[in-house]
Each structure stands twice: as C-alpha cells, then as structure tokens.
Amino acid sequence: MNLALFDLDNTLLLGDSDFEWARFLIDKGVLDAEVYEARNTEFYDQYRAGTLDIHEFLAFQLKPLSRHPRTELDAFHAQYMAARMLVRTHRDAGALVAIVTATNSFVTGPIAREFGVPHLIATEPEQLDGRYTGRVAGIPSFREGKVARVDAWLAEQGRCWSDFERSFFYSDSANDLPLLSRVTDPVAVDPDPGLESHARQHGWPVISLRAAEATGSIAS
C-alpha cells in the first residue's frame, strides 16, 4: 500500500461547482470578475425571489463557452479537473489518502469531503462547551507541525511510515519542505519560487494542475 498526502490551498483547491468553474475562468482571464460577480449576484437575488428567468440566466452562464474554440475549452476543463483526477488515481490504486493543510478544519472539512478524501489533517480550532474559543487546539498543522501531526495520525491508524511501499506528498509551498522531505516521493505542484528552486536542485517532480501538461512524472 502507498500513502498519498495532499496540501489543499493552491494545490488541490479546484472545485467543480458552477461558481468555482466561473472563478477558474476569472483566474484564467477569460471572464471579468467585476462584471461576472455583479451579474451573478443579480441572478441569485432573482432566484431567491422566485423571479429567475432560467433562459436569461443560462445565456449568461453559457456565454463563455461561445468565446473559445472547443480545443481550448477542453484544455481549460482538463486543468479544472486535474486535481480531482490526481486524488482519484491514488485512491483507486488503493493508497491511504489524506489532505494535510494548515487551514483550520472548520473551513476544510467540507472541502475534503467534496474531494472524496476520507482523512483530513488540519489545524484544529479549540472548542469549549461546543463553542469555538478563538484559540488553536494542539499543534498547528504548519511546517514541522505537519510532520508531527501526520506521525500522530498514522499512529492512531495503527500504522507507521515503514508500512508503506511509497509515500507521496503534493504541495505548492516551501513551508511544506519538512513534510516533503519526509516522504519517499515529494511532488511540487505549481510551486512558489522557494519550493521550485529546491525541487529542481533535488530532482523532485514539478507538475502543474493549472496547465494542460506536467513537467515531471506522477507515479501512482
């Protein structure tokens, strides 16, 4: 069995709702954010009021498809779905899969479920009598803290690193070098300059989930 760990922000966080698809196109420069958000808010208000003209809304929503040739649209969609496909590849191969993120579990729990990832290692907000205190509980899942949290999580599973034939960690950030250095197969994903430099120096794969092709191989 392999172990596959994924950072979240700027690594996996490419959703598949209509809204996130629009945000993806905005990031690509295909849509104008100000115009889109203003119109989308109008349609949402109409929807809540029960006055939405579905044909008018769909003309707005589907218009971006008419502005680009199908080959370009297919490339956009491949980028958009790349993160889910990467997770699915590991999961279908029988790997133990987890998201490891510094973002708190209140925010990231639903996102992990949306990706179909059963295990989440995140910074835990402290709770007292069912209410959040505004403080952190335990070790934040950040830098060396990610290694400590993964160690503890594996122990809770009755496992250790040596149980896995290979271990993967995908991340965009140099802040994740401690955990990237701990796994057998570190992968830099659309990396920041610090991580990209380190990855190139050490021969790590450097891939993109925002481009149609990767510059390094992904093993499953």
C-alpha positions in Angstrom: 0.0 0.0 0.0 1.1 3.6 -0.7 0.4 6.7 1.3 -0.8 9.9 -0.6 -0.9 13.2 1.1 -2.1 16.4 -0.4 -1.8 20.1 0.6 -5.0 22.0 0.0 -4.7 25.7 -0.7 -3.2 26.4 -4.1 -2.6 22.7 -4.6 -5.9 20.8 -4.7 -8.4 23.5 -4.3 -10.0 23.4 -7.7 -13.7 22.6 -7.1 -16.4 21.6 -9.6 -19.4 23.7 -9.0 -20.7 26.3 -11.5 -19.4 29.1 -9.2 -15.9 27.6 -8.9 -15.8 27.0 -12.6 -16.5 30.7 -13.1 -13.8 31.6 -10.6 -11.4 29.4 -12.5 -12.2 31.2 -15.8 -11.8 34.5 -14.0 -8.3 33.4 -12.8 -7.5 32.4 -16.4 -8.5 35.9 -17.6 -11.5 34.5 -19.6 -14.1 36.3 -17.5 -14.1 39.8 -16.0 -14.5 39.3 -12.2 -16.4 42.6 -11.6 -18.9 42.1 -14.4 -19.4 38.4 -13.7 -19.9 38.9 -9.9 -22.3 41.8 -10.3 -24.5 39.8 -12.8 -24.3 36.6 -10.9 -25.5 38.4 -7.7 -28.5 39.8 -9.7 -29.4 36.3 -10.8 -29.0 34.9 -7.4 -31.3 37.6 -6.0 -33.9 36.8 -8.7 -33.6 33.1 -7.8 -34.3 33.7 -4.1 -37.2 35.9 -5.0 -38.6 33.3 -7.4 -38.4 35.6 -10.4 -35.4 34.0 -12.2 -35.7 33.7 -16.0 -33.8 30.4 -16.5 -33.1 31.1 -20.2 -31.7 34.5 -19.4 -29.5 33.0 -16.7 -28.3 30.2 -18.9 -27.5 32.6 -21.8 -25.2 34.4 -19.3 -23.8 31.3 -17.8 -23.0 29.5 -21.0 -21.8 32.6 -23.0 -18.1 32.0 -22.1 -18.3 28.7 -24.0 -19.0 30.5 -27.2 -15.9 32.7 -27.0 -13.3 30.0 -27.4 -12.8 27.0 -29.7 -13.6 23.6 -28.3 -10.0 22.5 -28.2 -9.2 25.5 -25.9 -12.3 24.8 -23.7 -11.3 21.2 -23.4 -7.8 22.2 -22.2 -9.4 24.5 -19.7 -11.6 21.7 -18.4 -8.7 19.3 -18.2 -6.9 21.8 -16.0 -10.0 22.3 -13.9 -10.5 18.6 -13.2 -6.8 17.7 -12.8 -6.8 17.9 -9.0 -9.7 15.5 -8.7 -8.2 13.1 -11.2 -4.9 13.1 -9.3 -6.7 12.2 -6.0 -8.8 9.6 -7.7 -5.7 8.0 -9.3 -4.2 7.4 -5.9 -7.4 6.4 -4.2 -8.3 3.9 -7.0 -4.8 2.4 -6.7 -5.6 1.5 -3.0 -3.5 4.2 -1.4 -4.3 5.7 2.0 -5.2 9.2 1.1 -5.3 12.3 3.3 -5.3 16.1 3.0 -2.8 17.8 5.2 -3.4 21.6 5.5 -2.6 24.5 7.8 -6.1 25.9 7.2 -8.5 25.0 10.1 -10.7 22.0 10.0 -14.0 24.1 10.2 -13.2 25.5 6.8 -11.5 22.5 5.2 -13.7 19.6 6.4 -16.5 20.1 3.8 -13.8 20.6 1.1 -12.1 17.3 1.9 -15.5 15.6 1.8 -16.2 17.2 -1.6 -12.9 15.8 -2.9 -13.9 12.4 -1.6 -10.9 12.3 0.8 -11.8 10.5 4.0 -8.9 11.7 6.1 -8.1 15.4 7.0 -5.2 16.6 9.0 -5.8 20.3 9.6 -5.2 22.9 12.3 -7.8 22.3 14.9 -9.7 25.2 16.5 -10.2 24.9 20.2 -13.7 24.3 21.4 -15.2 24.7 24.9 -18.7 23.6 25.7 -19.4 23.3 22.0 -18.2 26.8 21.1 -15.0 27.9 19.5 -12.7 29.8 21.8 -10.7 31.5 19.0 -7.6 29.6 20.1 -5.8 26.7 18.5 -6.0 23.2 19.9 -2.8 21.2 19.9 -0.1 21.5 17.3 -0.9 23.7 14.3 -0.6 21.8 11.0 2.1 24.0 9.7 5.7 23.4 8.7 7.3 20.9 11.1 3.9 20.7 12.7 2.6 18.9 9.6 5.1 16.1 10.2 4.2 15.8 13.9 0.5 15.7 13.0 0.9 13.1 10.3 3.1 11.0 12.7 0.3 11.2 15.3 -2.4 10.4 12.7 -0.6 7.3 11.4 -0.1 6.1 15.0 -3.9 6.5 15.5 -4.4 4.3 12.4 -2.1 1.7 13.9 0.5 2.4 11.2 3.9 3.9 10.7 5.9 5.3 7.7 7.6 2.0 7.1 4.3 0.3 6.5 4.0 2.0 3.1 5.9 1.0 0.0 5.9 4.6 -1.2 4.6 7.8 0.3 3.7 10.9 -1.7 3.1 14.5 -0.7 1.9 17.1 -3.1 2.4 20.8 -2.2 2.9 24.2 -3.7 4.8 25.8 -0.7 8.3 26.0 0.6 6.6 26.0 4.1 5.9 22.3 3.4 9.6 21.3 2.9 9.7 19.4 6.3 6.9 17.0 5.2 8.0 16.9 1.5 11.4 15.8 2.8 9.9 13.1 4.9 8.1 11.2 2.1 9.7 8.9 -0.5 8.0 10.8 -3.4 7.8 14.6 -2.9 6.0 16.5 -5.7 6.0 20.2 -6.2 2.6 21.5 -7.6 2.6 24.9 -9.2 5.3 25.7 -6.6 6.3 29.1 -5.2 9.9 30.2 -6.1 11.5 28.8 -3.0 10.0 25.3 -3.4 10.6 25.3 -7.2 14.3 26.0 -6.7 14.6 23.3 -4.0 12.7 20.8 -6.1 14.9 21.4 -9.2 18.0 21.1 -7.1 16.9 17.8 -5.7 15.4 16.3 -8.8 11.8 16.3 -7.5 8.9 16.2 -10.0 7.5 19.7 -10.6 3.9 19.5 -12.0 1.1 21.8 -12.7 -2.6 21.4 -12.1 -3.3 24.7 -13.9 -1.5 23.8 -17.1 -2.5 21.1 -19.5 0.7 19.2 -19.1 3.1 18.4 -16.3 6.9 19.0 -16.3 7.5 15.9 -14.2 6.0 12.5 -13.9 3.4 11.4 -11.4 3.7 7.9 -10.1 0.7 6.0 -8.8 
